[in-house]
């Protein structure tokens, strides 16, 4: 049997972290602002170099860099709002609307830049990527008419995702742990069989009694 890895332990640790983060964001919703802001900033910053290296038209590079600049500014505002709310212990209700329209702006702008690049600037793409941006555009448009949409909605969504993701990691880790335990049981069984064979090898192979050396040398008195 192939020696199993300890990946199950890492999956259980990640599941605990994921669920803990989801619960934290649900009860401390200022964290939602920080997480959303960091996600927007990271997504924007790590796209800069690959985009500049692969886009072959100056107008495409300029268009995407403008989008990235707006996203970084909005992401920074979200981070600042989250940190301020966390330190003061209160979040102004107006930030709920700011959060809503920031999310709409980021989603719709990403979809529009992509579609404009494909339709008018001749950028080649794959069908899954094209339809994914259509869904992003529809999602952004659907948020606008929802009057009470704010960071609390996203907190609920992240909690559900974190619990589902954590549950999957726990289940997958449990399967890995089962494989690990079967390997351990087989290893112990192999050691026990080897020990029994060694004992059999050391036993005498004759039915005759063995006369000890001391008995042979001892004088007999008649």
C-alpha positions in Angstrom: 0.0 0.0 0.0 1.3 3.4 -1.0 2.3 5.6 2.0 -0.4 8.3 2.4 0.4 12.0 2.8 -0.6 14.3 5.7 -2.8 16.4 3.3 -5.9 15.5 5.4 -4.4 17.5 8.3 -3.8 20.6 6.2 -7.4 20.3 4.8 -8.9 20.2 8.3 -6.8 23.2 9.4 -7.9 25.2 6.3 -11.5 24.2 6.9 -11.3 25.5 10.5 -9.8 28.8 9.2 -12.3 29.1 6.4 -15.3 28.6 8.7 -13.9 30.9 11.4 -13.4 33.7 8.8 -16.9 33.3 7.5 -18.4 33.4 11.0 -16.2 36.4 11.9 -17.4 38.3 8.9 -21.0 37.6 9.7 -20.8 38.8 13.3 -18.2 41.6 12.7 -19.4 43.0 9.4 -16.7 45.7 9.3 -14.4 42.8 8.3 -16.5 42.4 5.1 -15.4 45.8 4.0 -11.7 44.9 4.6 -12.0 41.5 2.9 -13.8 43.0 -0.1 -11.3 45.8 -0.4 -8.3 43.5 -0.2 -9.9 41.2 -2.8 -10.4 44.1 -5.2 -6.9 45.5 -4.7 -5.2 42.1 -5.0 -7.1 41.2 -8.1 -6.2 44.5 -9.6 -2.5 44.7 -8.7 -1.6 41.2 -9.8 -3.1 41.7 -13.2 -0.9 44.7 -14.1 2.3 43.0 -15.2 0.7 40.1 -17.2 -1.7 42.5 -18.9 1.2 44.8 -20.0 3.2 41.9 -21.3 0.4 40.2 -23.3 -1.9 43.0 -24.6 -0.5 44.0 -28.0 -2.4 47.3 -28.5 -1.8 50.5 -26.6 -5.4 51.3 -26.4 -6.1 48.0 -24.7 -3.3 48.5 -22.2 -4.6 52.0 -21.4 -8.2 50.9 -21.0 -7.3 48.1 -18.6 -4.9 50.3 -16.6 -7.6 52.9 -16.1 -9.9 50.2 -14.9 -7.2 48.9 -12.5 -6.6 52.4 -11.2 -10.3 52.9 -10.4 -10.5 49.5 -8.7 -7.4 50.1 -6.5 -8.9 53.4 -5.3 -12.3 51.9 -4.6 -10.7 48.9 -2.9 -8.6 51.2 -0.7 -11.7 53.1 0.3 -13.3 49.8 1.3 -10.3 48.8 3.4 -10.2 52.2 5.1 -13.9 52.0 5.9 -13.6 48.6 7.4 -10.6 49.5 9.5 -12.3 52.7 10.7 -15.4 50.8 11.6 -13.4 48.1 13.4 -11.6 50.7 15.5 -14.6 52.8 16.4 -17.0 49.9 16.8 -19.7 51.5 14.6 -20.4 51.7 10.9 -22.3 54.6 9.4 -25.3 53.4 7.5 -24.2 55.4 4.4 -21.3 53.0 4.0 -23.9 50.3 3.2 -24.9 52.2 0.0 -21.2 53.0 -0.7 -20.5 49.3 -0.5 -23.4 48.4 -2.8 -22.5 50.8 -5.6 -18.8 50.1 -5.3 -19.5 46.5 -5.9 -21.8 47.3 -8.9 -19.2 49.7 -10.4 -16.4 47.1 -10.1 -18.4 44.3 -11.6 -20.0 46.3 -14.4 -16.7 48.1 -15.3 -14.9 44.7 -15.5 -17.6 43.3 -17.8 -17.8 46.4 -20.1 -14.0 46.7 -20.5 -13.8 43.0 -21.5 -16.7 43.1 -23.9 -15.5 46.4 -25.5 -12.1 44.9 -26.0 -13.6 41.8 -27.6 -16.2 43.5 -29.8 -14.5 46.7 -30.8 -10.8 46.2 -30.4 -10.5 42.7 -31.7 -9.2 41.0 -28.6 -9.5 37.2 -28.9 -11.1 35.2 -26.1 -12.7 31.8 -25.2 -16.4 31.2 -25.0 -16.4 30.3 -21.2 -14.6 33.5 -20.4 -17.0 35.5 -22.6 -20.1 34.1 -21.0 -18.6 34.5 -17.5 -18.3 38.3 -18.2 -21.9 38.4 -19.4 -22.9 36.8 -16.1 -20.8 39.4 -14.2 -22.5 42.2 -16.1 -26.0 40.8 -15.3 -25.1 40.3 -11.7 -23.9 43.9 -11.3 -27.1 45.1 -13.0 -29.3 43.0 -10.7 -27.8 44.5 -7.5 -28.8 48.0 -8.4 -32.6 47.7 -8.0 -32.3 45.9 -4.7 -32.9 48.7 -2.2 -31.6 47.1 0.9 -28.6 45.4 -0.6 -25.5 46.1 1.4 -22.5 44.4 3.0 -24.8 42.3 5.2 -25.9 40.4 2.1 -22.3 39.6 1.2 -21.7 38.6 4.9 -24.5 36.0 4.5 -23.1 34.9 1.2 -19.6 34.5 2.5 -20.8 32.6 5.5 -22.7 30.1 3.3 -19.7 29.7 1.0 -17.3 29.3 3.9 -19.4 26.7 5.6 -19.9 24.7 2.4 -16.2 25.0 1.5 -15.2 24.0 5.0 -17.6 21.1 5.0 -16.1 19.8 1.7 -12.6 20.1 3.1 -13.6 18.3 6.3 -15.2 15.5 4.2 -12.2 15.2 1.8 -9.8 15.3 4.8 -11.8 12.5 6.5 -11.3 10.3 3.5 -7.6 11.0 3.6 -7.5 10.3 7.3 -9.2 7.0 6.6 -6.5 6.1 4.1 -3.9 7.0 6.6 -5.4 4.8 9.3 -5.7 1.9 7.0 -2.0 2.3 6.1 -1.1 2.4 9.8 -3.2 -0.7 10.6 -1.5 -2.6 7.7 1.9 -1.5 8.8 1.3 -2.8 12.3 -0.1 -6.0 11.0 3.0 -6.5 8.8 5.3 -5.9 11.8 3.4 -8.5 13.9 3.6 -11.1 11.2 7.3 -10.5 10.9 7.7 -11.0 14.6 5.8 -14.3 14.6 8.0 -15.6 11.8 11.1 -14.8 13.8 9.8 -16.6 16.8 9.0 -19.7 14.7 12.5 -19.6 13.2 14.1 -19.7 16.7 12.1 -22.7 17.9 13.9 -26.2 17.7 12.9 -28.3 14.8 13.0 -31.7 16.7 10.6 -33.4 19.0 13.5 -34.9 21.1 14.3 -33.2 24.4 17.4 -31.2 24.3 19.9 -32.1 26.9 21.5 -29.1 28.4 25.3 -28.9 28.4 25.4 -28.7 32.2 23.5 -32.0 32.5 26.0 -33.8 30.3 29.0 -32.7 32.4 27.4 -33.4 35.8 28.8 -36.6 37.5 26.2 -39.3 38.2 26.3 -41.1 41.6 25.3 -44.8 41.6 
